[in-house]
Amino acid sequence: LTRLPLALGDSLRAEPGSDEIRTIDGCTPVSVRIHEEADEADETGKSSKGDGEHSSEGRAETPQTAVLGEEPPVFEESPRAADGVLPTRPQRLSYSDIAAYEACPLRYWAQSVARIGEGSHGRSDDPMRFGSALHALLQTSADVASDVCDARAHAIARYYRLDESGHDRLRAAAARVAAAPIAAELKAHDTLRREHPFAVTITAPSGEFDLAGSIDVYACSKDHALVVDYKSGTSKANAEELRARYETQARCYALAALREGARQARVVFIRPEVDCADAELEQVIYEFISDDMRPIECDLAEKYERIAHDPYRPRMMWDDAICHGCRISGSLCSLTSRRRVAE
């Protein structure tokens, strides 16, 4: 642009507001718009030509410079995350997707639609890391000798980078599950599957979608099914809180069992690190029959419609139990933990 006065000279005599095409060195075309020169403003900031030809602040319009090539495009302001991200209609949902959406629609979008992923904090006591290790150990060591189980526990603890206390905690939880009455009940069934995958098609008002997932332990005999899901953690909660917490997951698993032909399905959530009053493992149990299929499908279809059509908005306030580890915290989402701000 510093070459323009030399290249174009001072021969621009076109009328104000007109456009001209000139070349630099006879080869580079530029578009030149001629603007009327603004009068100087007096000490009060007003033009000698009147208030109507200047901005409300008393400044003359800034003259446009010559632009190489085409004029730059005008970009509209991007919507804020607080206004909600436009929804998309998913073809496939898992219970984890539904739970994530109900906890925070924007975080559901980040991890399930945009695939931004989760934050890794590198802590040996990370509850998500310990939960993954416990599921891996129970999946591979439920029916093996104790010495083999100990060796696998050590290998799994190293893989998930658990410290010594995490390793001991892992072995203790697995031993308690193996000694619980539910373990013998599972073995008594005709069919026993671990990490049993499922997918069922549900029809919603806006179309069909697949509910998919994996069950920790699935056992069945004739028309009876037993579903077991392991929950890590040592937090205390009353029975009503636990039933509300696991209800949607239980309904998803029950629908999968009933769709496979069972007429009765029992879904049991086991918390191997929490004791009941009688020193037994804490369990949350749900019972379903074949007549429950239709109400479950309608409930899941309603949840799907909200996910498919409502904007994905963030939570109103930070909740460490929900927001911890969120990759978009402090960026696409304005919520940030006080601990992170202090750091």
Secondary structure as UniProt FT lines:
FT   TURN            2..3
FT   HELIX           4..8
FT   TURN            9..10
FT   TURN            16..17
FT   STRAND          19..24
FT   TURN            25..27
FT   STRAND          28..33
FT   TURN            43..44
FT   TURN            48..49
FT   HELIX           51..53
FT   TURN            56..57
FT   STRAND          67..68
FT   HELIX           81..83
FT   STRAND          92..93
FT   HELIX           95..103
FT   HELIX           105..108
FT   HELIX           109..113
FT   TURN            124..125
FT   HELIX           127..141
FT   TURN            142..143
FT   HELIX           146..159
FT   TURN            160..161
FT   HELIX           164..179
FT   HELIX           181..187
FT   STRAND          191..204
FT   TURN            205..206
FT   STRAND          207..221
FT   TURN            222..223
FT   STRAND          224..230
FT   HELIX           239..259
FT   TURN            260..261
FT   STRAND          264..275
FT   TURN            277..278
FT   STRAND          281..289
FT   HELIX           290..292
FT   HELIX           293..309
FT   HELIX           320..323
FT   TURN            324..325
FT   TURN            327..328
FT   TURN            330..332
FT   HELIX           338..342
//
